Amino acid sequence: MEKSLADIQREVDAYISQFKEGYFSPLSMLARMSEEVGELAREVNHQFGEKPKKADEADNSIELELGDILFITVCFANSLGIDLTEAHNKVMHKFNTRDAGRWTPKNTD
């Protein structure tokens, strides 16, 4: 089943809302996001870089690390009352206007 960003934000909020602790502070979430980005970097380095995994290292994946980053991003947005669909629309508008001539388009013939 395909979910919209709004669906994902509601699902994460329902999950977090069942706990007394609720959302972490913005500074704690930024630290968590940094940790998750580091874990993604490690996985990318293992898969595409020169650093093989040690035999005893956990079997993570780029997919799971991106999922963790998505989760913390949604938590961060929810805690600050940010609609990620609206944020996405604003970013795409920025890219479609500011960067309109920046990249070489693919041929469409």
N, CA and C atoms as an extended XYZ file, in Angstrom:
327
Properties=species:S:1:pos:R:3:atomname:S:1:resname:S:1:resid:I:1 pbc="F F F"
N         0.842       -1.192        0.000 N   MET     1
C         0.000        0.000        0.000 CA  MET     1
C         0.884        1.251        0.000 C   MET     1
N         0.628        2.119       -0.926 N   GLU     2
C         1.390        3.356       -1.021 CA  GLU     2
C         0.870        4.366       -0.005 C   GLU     2
N         1.807        5.072        0.639 N   LYS     3
C         1.443        6.059        1.654 CA  LYS     3
C         1.927        7.433        1.219 C   LYS     3
N         1.137        8.444        1.523 N   SER     4
C         1.561        9.818        1.280 CA  SER     4
C         2.456       10.269        2.434 C   SER     4
N         3.139       11.389        2.261 N   LEU     5
C         3.919       11.939        3.368 CA  LEU     5
C         3.023       12.243        4.562 C   LEU     5
N         1.815       12.735        4.293 N   ALA     6
C         0.870       13.024        5.388 CA  ALA     6
C         0.515       11.740        6.132 C   ALA     6
N         0.311       10.647        5.386 N   ASP     7
C         0.024        9.352        6.015 CA  ASP     7
C         1.190        8.930        6.910 C   ASP     7
N         2.402        9.079        6.393 N   ILE     8
C         3.593        8.693        7.148 CA  ILE     8
C         3.726        9.553        8.397 C   ILE     8
N         3.474       10.846        8.267 N   GLN     9
C         3.569       11.721        9.438 CA  GLN     9
C         2.546       11.328       10.495 C   GLN     9
N         1.328       10.990       10.073 N   ARG    10
C         0.297       10.564       11.038 CA  ARG    10
C         0.669        9.236       11.684 C   ARG    10
N         1.206        8.303       10.902 N   GLU    11
C         1.583        6.997       11.439 CA  GLU    11
C         2.687        7.125       12.488 C   GLU    11
N         3.693        7.943       12.192 N   VAL    12
C         4.785        8.157       13.149 CA  VAL    12
C         4.255        8.856       14.393 C   VAL    12
N         3.369        9.836       14.208 N   ASP    13
C         2.819       10.546       15.366 CA  ASP    13
C         2.010        9.605       16.252 C   ASP    13
N         1.234        8.721       15.647 N   ALA    14
C         0.469        7.749       16.436 CA  ALA    14
C         1.411        6.841       17.220 C   ALA    14
N         2.511        6.452       16.614 N   TYR    15
C         3.483        5.602       17.306 CA  TYR    15
C         4.110        6.347       18.482 C   TYR    15
N         4.627        7.554       18.228 N   ILE    16
C         5.320        8.319       19.273 CA  ILE    16
C         4.350        8.734       20.383 C   ILE    16
N         3.123        9.040       20.016 N   SER    17
C         2.137        9.537       20.996 CA  SER    17
C         1.733        8.511       22.036 C   SER    17
N         2.037        7.246       21.810 N   GLN    18
C         1.672        6.223       22.802 CA  GLN    18
C         2.653        6.180       23.972 C   GLN    18
N         3.733        6.946       23.918 N   PHE    19
C         4.749        6.938       24.968 CA  PHE    19
C         4.763        8.265       25.713 C   PHE    19
N         4.914        8.199       27.035 N   LYS    20
C         4.952        9.408       27.864 CA  LYS    20
C         6.070       10.352       27.447 C   LYS    20
N         7.197        9.789       27.022 N   GLU    21
C         8.351       10.619       26.668 CA  GLU    21
C         8.094       11.500       25.442 C   GLU    21
N         7.251       11.050       24.538 N   GLY    22
C         6.942       11.827       23.341 CA  GLY    22
C         8.168       12.051       22.473 C   GLY    22
N         8.129       13.141       21.732 N   TYR    23
C         9.245       13.468       20.844 CA  TYR    23
C        10.429       13.990       21.648 C   TYR    23
N        11.621       13.703       21.170 N   PHE    24
C        12.834       14.265       21.770 CA  PHE    24
C        12.900       15.755       21.439 C   PHE    24
N        13.772       16.467       22.115 N   SER    25
C        13.979       17.888       21.816 CA  SER    25
C        14.620       18.025       20.435 C   SER    25
N        14.472       19.177       19.791 N   PRO    26
C        15.095       19.369       18.477 CA  PRO    26
C        16.602       19.096       18.484 C   PRO    26
N        17.299       19.502       19.521 N   LEU    27
C        18.743       19.268       19.572 CA  LEU    27
C        19.058       17.778       19.649 C   LEU    27
N        18.280       17.030       20.435 N   SER    28
C        18.477       15.577       20.517 CA  SER    28
C        18.151       14.908       19.193 C   SER    28
N        17.124       15.392       18.513 N   MET    29
C        16.781       14.795       17.221 CA  MET    29
C        17.845       15.094       16.171 C   MET    29
N        18.424       16.270       16.232 N   LEU    30
C        19.516       16.584       15.308 CA  LEU    30
C        20.702       15.661       15.561 C   LEU    30
N        20.995       15.393       16.824 N   ALA    31
C        22.073       14.461       17.158 CA  ALA    31
C        21.743       13.064       16.647 C   ALA    31
N        20.496       12.630       16.832 N   ARG    32
C        20.082       11.309       16.315 CA  ARG    32
C        20.184       11.251       14.805 C   ARG    32
N        19.769       12.322       14.149 N   MET    33
C        19.852       12.356       12.686 CA  MET    33
C        21.305       12.250       12.234 C   MET    33
N        22.186       12.951       12.926 N   SER    34
C        23.618       12.877       12.597 CA  SER    34
C        24.143       11.455       12.772 C   SER    34
N        23.717       10.792       13.832 N   GLU    35
C        24.109        9.397       14.055 CA  GLU    35
C        23.632        8.516       12.900 C   GLU    35
N        22.388        8.693       12.502 N   GLU    36
C        21.822        7.868       11.428 CA  GLU    36
C        22.518        8.129       10.100 C   GLU    36
N        22.855        9.382        9.819 N   VAL    37
C        23.583        9.697        8.588 CA  VAL    37
C        24.959        9.040        8.621 C   VAL    37
N        25.587        9.004        9.783 N   GLY    38
C        26.868        8.311        9.931 CA  GLY    38
C        26.735        6.824        9.654 C   GLY    38
N        25.645        6.215       10.133 N   GLU    39
C        25.412        4.795        9.876 CA  GLU    39
C        25.170        4.540        8.386 C   GLU    39
N        24.464        5.459        7.725 N   LEU    40
C        24.270        5.338        6.281 CA  LEU    40
C        25.614        5.445        5.561 C   LEU    40
N        26.439        6.388        5.970 N   ALA    41
C        27.760        6.553        5.354 CA  ALA    41
C        28.580        5.279        5.502 C   ALA    41
N        28.494        4.666        6.647 N   ARG    42
C        29.231        3.419        6.887 CA  ARG    42
C        28.766        2.315        5.938 C   ARG    42
N        27.454        2.192        5.787 N   GLU    43
C        26.913        1.169        4.885 CA  GLU    43
C        27.305        1.436        3.434 C   GLU    43
N        27.235        2.696        3.013 N   VAL    44
C        27.629        3.042        1.641 CA  VAL    44
C        29.106        2.752        1.438 C   VAL    44
N        29.916        3.067        2.433 N   ASN    45
C        31.352        2.795        2.340 CA  ASN    45
C        31.622        1.297        2.253 C   ASN    45
N        30.872        0.504        3.004 N   HIS    46
C        31.038       -0.947        2.937 CA  HIS    46
C        30.645       -1.480        1.555 C   HIS    46
N        29.562       -0.953        1.015 N   GLN    47
C        29.053       -1.486       -0.246 CA  GLN    47
C        29.784       -0.935       -1.469 C   GLN    47
N        30.152        0.350       -1.428 N   PHE    48
C        30.722        0.977       -2.620 CA  PHE    48
C        32.138        1.487       -2.430 C   PHE    48
N        32.616        1.499       -1.202 N   GLY    49
C        33.934        2.040       -0.917 CA  GLY    49
C        34.972        0.951       -0.734 C   GLY    49
N        36.048        1.341       -0.128 N   GLU    50
C        37.182        0.439        0.046 CA  GLU    50
C        37.222       -0.216        1.420 C   GLU    50
N        36.183       -0.047        2.221 N   LYS    51
C        36.204       -0.551        3.591 CA  LYS    51
C        35.243       -1.723        3.751 C   LYS    51
N        35.737       -2.950        3.672 N   PRO    52
C        34.842       -4.100        3.850 CA  PRO    52
C        34.381       -4.226        5.300 C   PRO    52
N        33.237       -4.877        5.472 N   LYS    53
C        32.721       -5.117        6.822 CA  LYS    53
C        33.599       -6.114        7.547 C   LYS    53
N        33.651       -5.942        8.859 N   LYS    54
C        34.292       -6.949        9.702 CA  LYS    54
C        33.340       -8.131        9.824 C   LYS    54
N        33.875       -9.285       10.095 N   ALA    55
C        33.056      -10.501       10.181 CA  ALA    55
C        31.976      -10.393       11.251 C   ALA    55
N        32.231       -9.656       12.336 N   ASP    56
C        31.273       -9.574       13.437 CA  ASP    56
C        30.344       -8.353       13.353 C   ASP    56
N        30.412       -7.578       12.254 N   GLU    57
C        29.554       -6.399       12.135 CA  GLU    57
C        28.131       -6.780       11.748 C   GLU    57
N        27.179       -6.004       12.249 N   ALA    58
C        25.763       -6.248       11.962 CA  ALA    58
C        25.491       -6.162       10.464 C   ALA    58
N        24.518       -6.928       10.026 N   ASP    59
C        24.153       -6.969        8.619 CA  ASP    59
C        23.064       -5.933        8.352 C   ASP    59
N        23.444       -4.662        8.296 N   ASN    60
C        22.504       -3.578        7.994 CA  ASN    60
C        22.458       -3.386        6.485 C   ASN    60
N        21.602       -2.493        6.049 N   SER    61
C        21.511       -2.215        4.622 CA  SER    61
C        21.296       -0.725        4.417 C   SER    61
N        21.604       -0.273        3.229 N   ILE    62
C        21.359        1.121        2.871 CA  ILE    62
C        19.870        1.421        3.006 C   ILE    62
N        19.033        0.473        2.588 N   GLU    63
C        17.585        0.658        2.686 CA  GLU    63
C        17.151        0.916        4.129 C   GLU    63
N        17.631        0.096        5.064 N   LEU    64
C        17.246        0.276        6.468 CA  LEU    64
C        17.781        1.585        7.029 C   LEU    64
N        18.992        1.961        6.651 N   GLU    65
C        19.555        3.216        7.149 CA  GLU    65
C        18.785        4.413        6.599 C   GLU    65
N        18.384        4.351        5.328 N   LEU    66
C        17.547        5.429        4.779 CA  LEU    66
C        16.194        5.462        5.486 C   LEU    66
N        15.662        4.285        5.825 N   GLY    67
C        14.409        4.233        6.589 CA  GLY    67
C        14.548        4.891        7.952 C   GLY    67
N        15.678        4.648        8.612 N   ASP    68
C        15.932        5.299        9.909 CA  ASP    68
C        15.989        6.822        9.757 C   ASP    68
N        16.634        7.287        8.690 N   ILE    69
C        16.739        8.727        8.449 CA  ILE    69
C        15.360        9.310        8.154 C   ILE    69
N        14.553        8.585        7.388 N   LEU    70
C        13.185        9.049        7.123 CA  LEU    70
C        12.397        9.150        8.422 C   LEU    70
N        12.509        8.134        9.277 N   PHE    71
C        11.774        8.135       10.545 CA  PHE    71
C        12.159        9.339       11.405 C   PHE    71
N        13.450        9.580       11.574 N   ILE    72
C        13.863       10.702       12.429 CA  ILE    72
C        13.512       12.041       11.781 C   ILE    72
N        13.532       12.100       10.449 N   THR    73
C        13.119       13.327        9.756 CA  THR    73
C        11.647       13.610       10.018 C   THR    73
N        10.829       12.567        9.961 N   VAL    74
C         9.392       12.725       10.230 CA  VAL    74
C         9.176       13.114       11.688 C   VAL    74
N         9.895       12.490       12.607 N   CYS    75
C         9.791       12.874       14.024 CA  CYS    75
C        10.146       14.342       14.208 C   CYS    75
N        11.232       14.765       13.587 N   PHE    76
C        11.699       16.145       13.696 CA  PHE    76
C        10.614       17.094       13.186 C   PHE    76
N        10.083       16.796       11.997 N   ALA    77
C         9.039       17.651       11.417 CA  ALA    77
C         7.795       17.675       12.297 C   ALA    77
N         7.358       16.510       12.744 N   ASN    78
C         6.157       16.448       13.581 CA  ASN    78
C         6.326       17.269       14.851 C   ASN    78
N         7.481       17.147       15.477 N   SER    79
C         7.688       17.846       16.751 CA  SER    79
C         7.658       19.360       16.584 C   SER    79
N         7.973       19.827       15.381 N   LEU    80
C         7.989       21.266       15.120 CA  LEU    80
C         6.760       21.734       14.344 C   LEU    80
N         5.809       20.822       14.110 N   GLY    81
C         4.586       21.190       13.399 CA  GLY    81
C         4.808       21.491       11.923 C   GLY    81
N         5.786       20.835       11.308 N   ILE    82
C         6.103       21.069        9.903 CA  ILE    82
C         5.405       20.023        9.046 C   ILE    82
N         4.679       20.476        8.042 N   ASP    83
C         4.028       19.599        7.071 CA  ASP    83
C         5.073       19.266        6.005 C   ASP    83
N         5.484       18.002        5.950 N   LEU    84
C         6.542       17.617        5.011 CA  LEU    84
C         6.109       17.701        3.554 C   LEU    84
N         4.828       17.544        3.275 N   THR    85
C         4.353       17.719        1.898 CA  THR    85
C         4.564       19.163        1.471 C   THR    85
N         4.206       20.081        2.340 N   GLU    86
C         4.410       21.512        2.073 CA  GLU    86
C         5.895       21.827        1.933 C   GLU    86
N         6.714       21.265        2.809 N   ALA    87
C         8.162       21.481        2.731 CA  ALA    87
C         8.709       20.950        1.410 C   ALA    87
N         8.256       19.754        1.013 N   HIS    88
C         8.681       19.165       -0.257 CA  HIS    88
C         8.280       20.058       -1.435 C   HIS    88
N         7.041       20.538       -1.412 N   ASN    89
C         6.570       21.406       -2.501 CA  ASN    89
C         7.412       22.670       -2.609 C   ASN    89
N         7.777       23.245       -1.483 N   LYS    90
C         8.609       24.454       -1.492 CA  LYS    90
C         9.998       24.162       -2.035 C   LYS    90
N        10.565       23.028       -1.646 N   VAL    91
C        11.900       22.661       -2.135 CA  VAL    91
C        11.866       22.395       -3.638 C   VAL    91
N        10.841       21.684       -4.114 N   MET    92
C        10.749       21.406       -5.549 CA  MET    92
C        10.566       22.695       -6.334 C   MET    92
N         9.786       23.636       -5.806 N   HIS    93
C         9.634       24.938       -6.466 CA  HIS    93
C        10.992       25.633       -6.566 C   HIS    93
N        11.748       25.581       -5.472 N   LYS    94
C        13.082       26.192       -5.462 CA  LYS    94
C        13.963       25.556       -6.532 C   LYS    94
N        13.989       24.225       -6.598 N   PHE    95
C        14.825       23.548       -7.591 CA  PHE    95
C        14.354       23.833       -9.013 C   PHE    95
N        13.043       23.878       -9.215 N   ASN    96
C        12.501       24.102      -10.558 CA  ASN    96
C        12.645       25.539      -11.031 C   ASN    96
N        12.899       26.473      -10.126 N   THR    97
C        13.091       27.867      -10.536 CA  THR    97
C        14.570       28.243      -10.465 C   THR    97
N        15.160       28.145       -9.314 N   ARG    98
C        16.559       28.537       -9.130 CA  ARG    98
C        17.510       27.708       -9.986 C   ARG    98
N        17.267       26.412      -10.063 N   ASP    99
C        18.183       25.520      -10.773 CA  ASP    99
C        17.659       25.105      -12.145 C   ASP    99
N        16.713       25.862      -12.694 N   ALA   100
C        16.053       25.467      -13.945 CA  ALA   100
C        17.044       25.207      -15.077 C   ALA   100
N        18.083       26.005      -15.206 N   GLY   101
C        19.030       25.826      -16.302 CA  GLY   101
C        20.362       25.247      -15.875 C   GLY   101
N        20.417       24.717      -14.691 N   ARG   102
C        21.689       24.273      -14.121 CA  ARG   102
C        22.179       22.932      -14.670 C   ARG   102
N        21.270       22.042      -14.996 N   TRP   103
C        21.621       20.686      -15.404 CA  TRP   103
C        21.274       20.456      -16.866 C   TRP   103
N        21.930       19.507      -17.468 N   THR   104
C        21.698       19.186      -18.870 CA  THR   104
C        20.513       18.229      -18.973 C   THR   104
N        19.438       18.652      -19.644 N   PRO   105
C        18.286       17.753      -19.760 CA  PRO   105
C        18.590       16.546      -20.636 C   PRO   105
N        17.917       15.441      -20.332 N   LYS   106
C        18.007       14.266      -21.196 CA  LYS   106
C        17.248       14.564      -22.479 C   LYS   106
N        17.691       13.970      -23.570 N   ASN   107
C        16.977       14.117      -24.831 CA  ASN   107
C        15.631       13.439      -24.717 C   ASN   107
N        14.613       14.062      -25.227 N   THR   108
C        13.274       13.487      -25.143 CA  THR   108
C        12.753       13.037      -26.501 C   THR   108
N        13.633       12.921      -27.510 N   ASP   109
C        13.165       12.489      -28.834 CA  ASP   109
C        13.232       11.016      -29.011 C   ASP   109
